[in-house]
Amino acid sequence: MAVHGTTEATAVRAPNRGLRWLRRNIVAIAGLGTLGYLILPNIVVMVFSFNKPNGRFNYQWQRFSTDAWRDPCGVADLCGSLGLSLQLALWATVGATVLGTMIAFALARYRFRARSGVNTLIFLPMAMPEVVMAASLATLFLNMGIQFGFWTILIAHIMFCLSFVVTAVKARVMSMDPRLEQAAQDLYASPLQTFLRVTLPIAAPGIASGALLSFALSFDDFIITNFNAGSTVTFPMFVWGSAQRGTPVQINVIGTAMFLVAVVCVVVGQLAGARKRSKRS
């Protein structure tokens, strides 16, 4: 009888332990599941970068090959479109970061007329559908008689990246403790020295995050670019056009290389942050 009672108690406690373990780890399980869901397409791209299809379409696994990795520019105009996208993303990042940082400091530090209206206008490109902005910009360039090409794409990219930079930098500036700058001024630091040695280092994470976000958005954009590119072909447009005729394996190679570079940057950033925190402690 005692053995039977012990068995029943053990059977009751086992599900309870399982439920308690699930409650403790439900957030981690959900996070890992979401991470796996997000990374799965990148893994598929990575695997198919080593595929050698029989036809034009790289949608079914045939056999392992490293030919595409040995010749990533083997497809005509692929590397040209990639270089153009990188150039556009770089200049758009520089322009949006400089202008967005100045706007963010103005909105966070100064009171002026129409300040709330400017905040609303800054937010609109983030909330507006891309196709609406793309059509509006194309209409503007047509009415002004501007020829579509590199410069129209660059202007459009700076315009929609600007909002993200302002949002990131403004949040960082508004969280700054003004007493730090006041302390620097009390120690006879000039306004320029205060900005370079106190304000800018504190705001740097927000500026860096806005810049990285701008680069990714500019490089990846298709809708706005397609409306304002004319005969200019960026890498996303090349990928879209290739999908109509047959996606070459080299596109998977470029995508895999970009993913690995992004992972390396994140890991290096995390290690650098951990080293700084260890030095402070």
C-alpha positions in Angstrom: 0.0 0.0 0.0 2.8 2.4 0.9 4.6 1.6 -2.3 1.4 2.2 -4.3 1.0 5.6 -2.6 4.6 6.5 -3.3 4.2 5.6 -7.0 1.1 7.8 -7.3 2.8 10.7 -5.6 5.8 10.4 -7.9 3.5 10.3 -11.0 1.8 13.5 -9.8 5.1 15.3 -9.1 6.6 14.4 -12.5 4.1 16.5 -14.5 4.4 19.3 -12.0 8.2 19.3 -12.4 7.7 19.4 -16.2 5.3 22.3 -16.0 7.6 24.3 -13.7 10.5 23.7 -16.0 8.4 24.8 -18.9 7.3 28.0 -17.1 10.9 28.8 -16.2 12.2 28.3 -19.8 9.2 29.4 -21.9 10.8 32.7 -22.8 14.1 31.1 -23.8 12.3 28.4 -25.9 10.2 31.1 -27.7 13.3 33.2 -28.3 15.2 30.2 -29.7 12.3 29.3 -31.9 12.0 32.8 -33.2 15.7 33.0 -33.9 15.6 29.7 -35.7 12.7 30.9 -37.8 14.6 34.0 -38.8 17.9 32.3 -39.6 16.3 29.4 -41.5 16.2 31.3 -44.9 19.8 32.3 -44.5 20.7 28.7 -43.9 18.9 27.7 -47.0 20.7 30.4 -49.0 24.0 29.2 -47.6 23.3 25.5 -48.4 22.3 26.3 -52.0 25.4 28.4 -52.6 27.2 25.1 -52.8 24.7 23.6 -55.3 25.3 22.9 -58.9 21.9 22.9 -60.6 21.3 21.1 -63.9 19.2 24.0 -65.4 18.9 27.7 -64.8 16.9 27.6 -61.6 18.7 27.0 -58.3 15.6 25.7 -56.5 16.4 22.0 -56.1 19.5 20.4 -54.7 21.4 18.5 -57.3 25.1 18.0 -56.2 27.7 19.7 -54.1 30.0 22.1 -55.9 32.3 25.1 -55.0 32.3 26.5 -58.6 30.2 29.5 -57.6 32.5 30.4 -54.7 35.5 30.2 -56.9 34.0 32.6 -59.4 31.4 34.8 -57.6 31.5 37.4 -60.5 30.9 34.7 -63.2 27.5 36.2 -64.0 27.5 39.3 -66.2 26.7 42.5 -64.4 26.3 40.9 -61.0 29.4 42.4 -59.3 28.7 45.7 -61.1 25.3 45.9 -59.6 26.7 44.8 -56.2 29.3 47.6 -56.3 26.7 50.2 -57.2 24.5 49.1 -54.3 27.4 49.3 -51.9 28.4 52.7 -53.2 24.8 54.0 -52.9 24.5 52.5 -49.4 27.7 54.1 -48.3 26.9 57.6 -49.5 23.3 57.4 -48.3 24.6 56.4 -44.9 27.0 59.3 -44.7 24.4 61.8 -45.9 21.6 60.5 -43.7 23.8 60.2 -40.6 25.2 63.7 -40.8 21.8 65.3 -41.5 19.9 63.1 -39.1 22.3 63.7 -36.2 22.1 67.5 -36.6 18.3 67.3 -36.8 18.1 65.0 -33.7 20.2 67.3 -31.6 18.1 70.3 -32.7 14.8 68.5 -31.8 16.1 67.2 -28.5 18.0 70.3 -27.3 16.1 73.3 -28.6 12.6 74.7 -28.5 11.3 76.4 -31.6 8.1 77.0 -33.5 6.6 74.0 -35.4 8.8 71.6 -33.4 5.9 69.2 -33.0 5.2 69.5 -36.7 8.8 68.7 -37.6 8.6 65.6 -35.3 5.5 64.4 -37.2 7.1 65.0 -40.6 10.2 63.1 -39.5 8.0 60.1 -38.5 5.9 60.1 -41.7 8.5 58.3 -44.0 8.7 55.4 -41.4 4.9 55.1 -41.3 4.2 55.7 -45.0 4.0 52.7 -47.4 7.1 52.5 -49.5 5.2 52.4 -52.8 3.5 55.7 -51.9 6.8 57.4 -51.2 8.4 55.8 -54.3 5.6 57.1 -56.6 5.7 60.6 -55.0 9.5 60.9 -55.4 9.2 59.7 -59.0 6.5 62.3 -59.7 8.7 65.0 -58.1 11.7 64.1 -60.2 9.7 64.0 -63.4 8.1 67.4 -62.7 11.5 68.9 -62.0 13.0 67.4 -65.2 15.6 65.4 -63.3 16.9 62.4 -65.2 16.6 59.1 -63.3 19.8 57.4 -62.3 22.4 57.3 -59.5 21.6 60.7 -58.1 17.8 60.2 -57.9 18.3 56.9 -56.1 20.8 58.5 -53.7 18.4 61.4 -52.9 15.5 58.9 -52.3 17.7 56.7 -50.1 18.9 59.6 -48.0 15.3 60.8 -47.6 13.9 57.6 -46.2 17.0 56.7 -44.1 16.9 60.1 -42.5 13.9 59.3 -40.3 15.6 56.2 -38.8 18.8 58.1 -38.0 16.8 60.9 -36.3 14.8 58.5 -34.2 17.9 56.5 -33.0 20.0 59.5 -32.3 17.2 61.5 -30.7 16.4 58.7 -28.3 20.1 58.6 -27.2 20.4 62.4 -26.8 17.2 62.7 -24.8 18.5 60.0 -22.3 21.8 61.9 -21.7 22.4 63.4 -18.3 22.9 67.2 -18.8 25.0 67.4 -15.6 27.9 65.7 -17.4 28.1 68.6 -19.9 27.7 71.1 -17.1 30.5 69.4 -15.2 32.8 69.7 -18.3 32.0 73.4 -18.6 32.7 73.9 -14.9 36.1 72.4 -15.5 36.7 75.2 -18.1 36.1 73.0 -21.2 35.2 75.0 -24.3 31.9 74.2 -26.1 33.9 72.3 -28.8 35.8 70.3 -26.2 32.6 69.5 -24.3 31.0 68.3 -27.5 33.9 66.2 -28.7 34.9 64.7 -25.3 31.5 64.4 -23.6 28.5 64.7 -25.8 29.7 62.9 -28.9 31.0 59.8 -27.1 27.8 59.4 -25.2 25.7 59.9 -28.4 28.0 57.6 -30.5 26.0 54.4 -29.9 22.8 56.0 -31.2 24.7 57.5 -34.2 26.3 54.2 -35.0 23.0 52.3 -34.8 21.4 54.8 -37.1 24.2 54.6 -39.5 24.2 50.8 -39.6 20.4 50.8 -40.0 20.7 53.3 -42.9 23.3 51.2 -44.6 21.2 48.0 -44.4 18.0 49.8 -45.5 19.7 51.5 -48.4 21.4 48.4 -49.7 18.3 46.2 -49.4 15.7 48.6 -50.8 13.9 47.6 -54.0 10.6 49.4 -54.2 11.7 53.0 -54.0 14.8 52.2 -56.0 12.8 50.6 -58.8 10.6 53.6 -59.2 13.5 56.1 -59.3 16.3 54.1 -61.0 15.7 54.5 -64.7 18.1 52.3 -66.5 20.4 51.9 -63.4 20.4 48.4 -61.9 21.2 47.9 -58.2 21.8 44.5 -56.6 18.2 44.0 -55.4 17.0 44.9 -58.9 19.4 42.4 -60.4 18.2 39.7 -58.1 14.6 40.4 -59.0 15.4 40.4 -62.7 17.4 37.2 -62.5 14.5 35.4 -60.7 12.5 35.8 -63.9 15.1 34.0 -66.1 16.8 31.7 -63.5 18.5 32.6 -60.3 22.3 32.0 -60.6 24.1 30.3 -57.7 26.4 33.3 -57.4 23.5 35.3 -55.9 23.4 32.8 -53.0 27.2 33.2 -52.7 26.9 37.0 -52.3 24.0 36.6 -49.9 26.0 34.1 -47.8 29.0 36.3 -47.7 26.9 39.3 -46.6 25.3 37.3 -43.9 28.7 36.1 -42.6 30.1 39.6 -42.6 27.1 40.8 -40.6 27.5 38.0 -38.1 31.2 38.8 -37.7 30.5 42.5 -37.1 27.9 41.6 -34.4 30.3 39.2 -32.7 33.1 41.7 -32.8 30.9 44.4 -31.3 29.7 42.1 -28.6 33.3 41.1 -27.7 34.4 44.7 -27.7 31.5 45.7 -25.4 32.2 42.8 -23.0 35.9 43.8 -22.9 35.0 47.4 -22.0 32.6 46.2 -19.3 35.3 43.9 -17.8 37.8 46.8 -17.8 35.3 49.1 -16.0 34.6 46.4 -13.4 
